[in-house]
Amino acid sequence: MILCCGEALIDMIPTPTVSGSDGFVPHSGGAVFNTAIALGRLGVQTGMLTGLSTDMFGTQLEQALQASHVDTSLTVKSDRHTTLAFVKLTDGHATYSFFDENSAGRMLAPGDLPTLPDSITTLYFGGISLACEPGADTYAHLAQKGAKDRLVMLDPNIRPGFIEDIDRYRHRLNGMLGVADIVKVSDEDLDWIQPGPGDLTDKAKQLLDAGPSVVIVTKGAKGATAFTATGLTASAPGQRTTVVDTVGAGDTFNAGVLAKLAQLNLLTKPAIRNISADQLQSALTLGTRIAAVTVSRAGANPPWAGELEA
């Protein structure tokens, strides 16, 4: 099983009401939540570990996970509130107001973590849950502990606006990069992590020096390129589609990569270290394929396996 560890929250999306003014409609979301949903829909055995509220929104999130065949037995329940993200759209550009203080997700502590069953082979981390303390430190603790005998994939998905202490964030992120087997970054993420001169290839190779076996760099419509510690490179072009919005594109891409690696029995530390260029390209191709479906429709609405077969 792949266990997705990180945020599940409610996006409050402005929607016209019958009176003409905008109201807010609650949509289930969060970067790690989106990846879990996408994996479940692709038929991959998937679970979610997050702090989940017992309030009405927590129930909505749990039901959404279960509807996409994601195991919620490892979620940590509390009576704290659910994180809410109110969205303001201006000329198609979204800005957010977050209500996250003392939330069920943010306040997750190491002592809350469940014992992980042996069926979990892979841990996936990412999103704003890596920036919002104290929960961020809990996920870093879990990554350090879990990396001893499980494959770890990390997508920092850096949002500078959520980082209150850059030095603390970099220290935590560097620790997680050191135990990750697969790191996926956007080209913007890579420039933030590795500031200064150097092209994408140089910076990706610098990131490999931190310890990962594979570094994947996504470039929006230009597709993705991966580099391995053994010196291999593979690429997949972006797939042509009509873009409705890009919400959840990177999260869905990650699910496609993990789904293909699972299908190829490569989600172990020894296997990922010895991945071939063809196998890597195959994983990137599925990632770009399902990301293209997601951006072709409104919201983070990843495809089901049956849609890819049509």
C-alpha positions as CSV (number, residue, x, y, z in Angstrom):
1,M,0.0,0.0,0.0
2,I,1.1,3.6,-0.7
3,L,0.4,5.8,2.3
4,C,-0.2,9.5,1.5
5,C,0.9,11.6,4.5
6,G,-0.2,15.2,4.6
7,E,-2.9,17.8,4.3
8,A,-6.6,17.3,3.6
9,L,-8.6,20.5,3.7
10,I,-11.6,22.3,2.4
11,D,-11.4,24.8,-0.4
12,M,-14.2,27.4,-0.1
13,I,-14.8,28.3,-3.7
14,P,-16.8,31.5,-4.6
15,T,-20.0,30.6,-6.5
16,P,-22.9,32.9,-7.6
17,T,-26.1,32.6,-5.5
18,V,-29.6,33.1,-6.7
19,S,-29.4,36.7,-5.3
20,G,-26.5,37.4,-7.6
21,S,-23.8,37.8,-5.0
22,D,-21.1,35.1,-4.4
23,G,-21.4,32.5,-1.8
24,F,-18.8,29.9,-0.9
25,V,-19.1,26.2,-1.8
26,P,-16.9,23.7,0.2
27,H,-14.8,21.5,-2.1
28,S,-12.5,18.7,-0.7
29,G,-8.9,19.4,-1.5
30,G,-5.2,19.6,-0.4
31,A,-2.2,18.5,-2.4
32,V,-1.6,15.2,-0.6
33,F,-5.4,14.5,-0.5
34,N,-5.5,15.0,-4.3
35,T,-2.7,12.5,-4.9
36,A,-4.4,10.0,-2.7
37,I,-7.7,10.4,-4.6
38,A,-5.9,10.0,-7.9
39,L,-4.1,6.9,-6.8
40,G,-7.3,5.4,-5.5
41,R,-9.1,6.1,-8.8
42,L,-6.3,4.4,-10.7
43,G,-6.9,1.2,-8.7
44,V,-3.7,1.4,-6.6
45,Q,-4.0,0.3,-3.0
46,T,-3.8,3.6,-1.2
47,G,-4.2,4.9,2.3
48,M,-4.2,8.4,3.8
49,L,-2.6,9.5,7.0
50,T,-3.7,13.0,8.2
51,G,-5.2,14.8,11.1
52,L,-8.9,14.6,10.4
53,S,-11.6,16.5,12.2
54,T,-14.8,15.0,13.5
55,D,-16.7,18.1,12.3
56,M,-18.9,18.2,9.2
57,F,-16.0,19.1,6.9
58,G,-13.8,16.3,8.3
59,T,-16.7,13.9,7.5
60,Q,-16.9,15.3,4.0
61,L,-13.2,14.7,3.5
62,E,-13.3,11.2,4.8
63,Q,-16.3,10.3,2.6
64,A,-14.5,11.7,-0.5
65,L,-11.5,9.6,0.2
66,Q,-13.5,6.5,0.7
67,A,-15.5,7.2,-2.5
68,S,-12.2,7.0,-4.4
69,H,-11.2,3.8,-2.6
70,V,-8.7,5.3,-0.3
71,D,-8.2,3.6,3.1
72,T,-8.9,6.0,5.9
73,S,-8.2,3.7,8.8
74,L,-4.9,5.5,9.6
75,T,-6.3,9.0,9.8
76,V,-6.0,10.6,13.2
77,K,-9.4,11.9,14.4
78,S,-9.9,14.9,16.8
79,D,-12.5,17.4,17.6
80,R,-10.3,20.3,16.3
81,H,-11.7,22.1,13.3
82,T,-10.9,21.4,9.6
83,T,-8.5,23.7,7.7
84,L,-10.5,26.1,5.5
85,A,-9.1,27.9,2.5
86,F,-11.3,30.7,1.2
87,V,-10.5,31.4,-2.4
88,K,-10.8,34.8,-4.2
89,L,-10.6,34.9,-8.0
90,T,-9.4,38.0,-9.7
91,D,-9.2,37.7,-13.5
92,G,-8.7,34.0,-13.1
93,H,-6.0,34.3,-10.6
94,A,-6.6,32.7,-7.2
95,T,-5.6,34.1,-3.8
96,Y,-6.3,32.4,-0.5
97,S,-7.2,33.2,3.0
98,F,-6.4,30.2,5.3
99,F,-8.0,29.4,8.6
100,D,-5.6,26.8,10.0
101,E,-4.6,27.7,13.5
102,N,-5.1,24.8,15.9
103,S,-6.7,22.7,13.1
104,A,-6.9,18.9,13.2
105,G,-4.3,18.6,10.5
106,R,-1.9,21.2,11.6
107,M,-1.8,20.0,15.3
108,L,-0.9,16.4,14.4
109,A,1.9,15.4,16.9
110,P,4.4,12.5,16.8
111,G,2.5,10.8,19.7
112,D,-0.6,10.7,17.6
113,L,0.9,8.7,14.8
114,P,-0.4,5.1,14.5
115,T,1.7,2.0,14.1
116,L,2.1,1.4,10.4
117,P,1.2,-2.1,9.2
118,D,3.7,-4.1,7.2
119,S,1.4,-3.8,4.1
120,I,2.6,-0.2,3.6
121,T,5.6,-0.2,1.3
122,T,5.7,3.4,0.3
123,L,5.3,6.8,2.1
124,Y,4.4,9.9,0.1
125,F,4.8,13.4,1.5
126,G,4.3,16.9,0.2
127,G,2.3,20.1,0.1
128,I,1.8,22.8,2.7
129,S,1.8,20.2,5.4
130,L,5.6,20.3,5.2
131,A,5.6,24.1,6.0
132,C,2.9,24.5,8.7
133,E,4.2,23.7,12.2
134,P,3.9,21.8,14.4
135,G,2.4,19.2,12.0
136,A,5.3,19.7,9.6
137,D,7.8,18.4,12.2
138,T,5.6,15.3,12.7
139,Y,5.7,14.4,9.0
140,A,9.4,15.0,9.0
141,H,9.7,12.6,12.0
142,L,7.6,10.0,10.2
143,A,9.7,10.3,7.1
144,Q,12.9,9.8,9.0
145,K,11.5,6.8,10.9
146,G,9.7,5.2,7.9
147,A,12.6,5.6,5.5
148,K,14.5,2.8,7.3
149,D,12.5,0.1,5.6
150,R,10.0,1.8,3.2
151,L,10.4,3.8,0.0
152,V,9.8,7.5,0.4
153,M,8.6,9.9,-2.3
154,L,8.7,13.7,-1.6
155,D,7.1,16.6,-3.5
156,P,7.9,19.8,-1.6
157,N,5.4,21.8,-3.7
158,I,6.9,24.9,-2.1
159,R,4.6,27.8,-1.3
160,P,6.8,30.6,0.1
161,G,3.7,32.4,1.6
162,F,3.3,29.5,4.1
163,I,6.9,29.5,5.3
164,E,7.2,31.5,8.5
165,D,10.8,30.7,9.3
166,I,12.9,30.0,6.1
167,D,15.8,28.6,8.0
168,R,13.7,26.1,10.0
169,Y,11.9,25.1,6.8
170,R,15.1,24.6,4.9
171,H,16.5,22.5,7.7
172,R,13.4,20.3,7.8
173,L,13.3,20.0,4.1
174,N,17.0,19.1,3.8
175,G,16.4,16.3,6.3
176,M,13.6,14.9,4.3
177,L,15.5,15.2,1.0
178,G,18.2,13.2,2.7
179,V,15.9,10.2,3.3
180,A,13.8,10.4,0.2
181,D,14.2,7.9,-2.6
182,I,12.2,9.9,-5.2
183,V,12.0,13.6,-5.2
184,K,9.6,15.5,-7.5
185,V,10.0,19.2,-8.0
186,S,8.7,21.8,-10.4
187,D,11.3,23.9,-12.1
188,E,10.3,26.8,-9.8
189,D,10.7,24.6,-6.7
190,L,14.2,23.6,-8.0
191,D,15.3,27.2,-8.3
192,W,14.0,27.9,-4.8
193,I,15.8,24.9,-3.3
194,Q,19.0,25.4,-5.3
195,P,19.3,29.2,-5.8
196,G,22.1,30.7,-7.8
197,P,23.6,29.9,-11.2
198,G,23.2,26.7,-13.0
199,D,20.7,25.2,-15.4
200,L,17.9,22.7,-14.6
201,T,20.1,19.7,-15.2
202,D,22.9,21.0,-13.0
203,K,20.5,21.8,-10.1
204,A,18.8,18.4,-10.4
205,K,22.1,16.7,-10.1
206,Q,22.9,18.8,-7.1
207,L,19.7,17.6,-5.6
208,L,20.7,14.0,-6.3
209,D,23.8,14.6,-4.2
210,A,21.5,15.0,-1.2
211,G,20.6,11.3,-1.4
212,P,17.6,10.5,-3.6
213,S,17.8,7.8,-6.2
214,V,15.5,9.7,-8.6
215,V,14.8,13.4,-9.1
216,I,11.9,14.4,-11.3
217,V,11.5,17.9,-12.6
218,T,8.2,19.0,-14.0
219,K,8.0,21.9,-16.5
220,G,4.3,22.6,-16.9
221,A,3.2,22.1,-20.5
222,K,6.7,21.1,-21.5
223,G,6.4,17.8,-19.7
224,A,8.9,16.3,-17.2
225,T,12.5,15.1,-17.0
226,A,14.0,12.6,-14.5
227,F,17.5,12.1,-13.4
228,T,18.9,9.1,-11.5
229,A,21.8,8.7,-9.1
230,T,23.2,6.1,-11.6
231,G,23.5,8.7,-14.3
232,L,20.3,7.9,-16.4
233,T,18.0,10.6,-17.8
234,A,14.5,10.2,-19.2
235,S,11.8,12.6,-20.4
236,A,8.2,12.7,-21.3
237,P,6.6,15.6,-23.3
238,G,3.5,17.4,-22.1
239,Q,0.4,16.1,-23.7
240,R,-1.8,18.4,-25.7
241,T,-5.1,19.3,-24.1
242,T,-7.5,22.1,-23.6
243,V,-6.7,23.6,-20.3
244,V,-9.6,24.5,-18.0
245,D,-7.6,25.0,-14.9
246,T,-4.3,23.6,-13.5
247,V,-5.6,22.8,-10.0
248,G,-4.1,19.5,-8.9
249,A,-2.0,18.9,-12.0
250,G,1.2,18.2,-10.1
251,D,-0.6,16.1,-7.5
252,T,-2.1,14.0,-10.2
253,F,1.2,13.7,-12.0
254,N,2.7,12.2,-8.9
255,A,-0.1,9.7,-8.6
256,G,0.6,8.6,-12.2
257,V,4.3,8.1,-11.5
258,L,3.6,6.1,-8.4
259,A,0.9,4.0,-10.1
260,K,3.2,3.0,-12.9
261,L,6.1,2.3,-10.5
262,A,3.8,0.1,-8.4
263,Q,2.7,-1.8,-11.6
264,L,6.3,-2.4,-12.4
265,N,7.1,-3.6,-8.9
266,L,9.7,-0.8,-8.4
267,L,8.4,0.6,-5.1
268,T,11.3,-0.7,-3.1
269,K,14.6,1.0,-2.3
270,P,16.8,-1.6,-4.2
271,A,14.4,-1.6,-7.2
272,I,14.2,2.2,-7.6
273,R,18.0,2.5,-7.3
274,N,18.3,0.2,-10.3
275,I,15.4,1.6,-12.4
276,S,16.0,1.6,-16.2
277,A,15.6,4.6,-18.5
278,D,12.6,2.9,-20.2
279,Q,10.9,2.2,-16.9
280,L,11.4,5.8,-15.8
281,Q,10.1,7.1,-19.1
282,S,7.0,4.9,-18.7
283,A,6.3,6.3,-15.3
284,L,6.7,9.9,-16.5
285,T,4.4,9.3,-19.5
286,L,1.6,8.0,-17.3
287,G,2.1,11.0,-15.0
288,T,1.8,13.5,-17.9
289,R,-1.1,11.6,-19.3
290,I,-3.3,11.8,-16.3
291,A,-2.2,15.3,-15.4
292,A,-3.5,16.3,-18.9
293,V,-6.9,14.8,-18.1
294,T,-7.1,16.7,-14.8
295,V,-6.3,20.1,-16.3
296,S,-8.9,19.6,-19.0
297,R,-11.7,19.8,-16.4
298,A,-12.6,22.1,-13.5
299,G,-11.1,21.5,-10.1
300,A,-8.8,18.7,-9.0
301,N,-10.8,15.9,-10.6
302,P,-8.4,13.2,-11.6
303,P,-9.4,10.4,-14.0
304,W,-10.5,6.9,-13.1
305,A,-8.6,4.0,-14.6
306,G,-11.5,3.2,-16.9
307,E,-11.3,6.6,-18.5
308,L,-7.7,6.0,-19.5
309,E,-8.7,2.8,-21.2
310,A,-11.4,4.5,-23.4
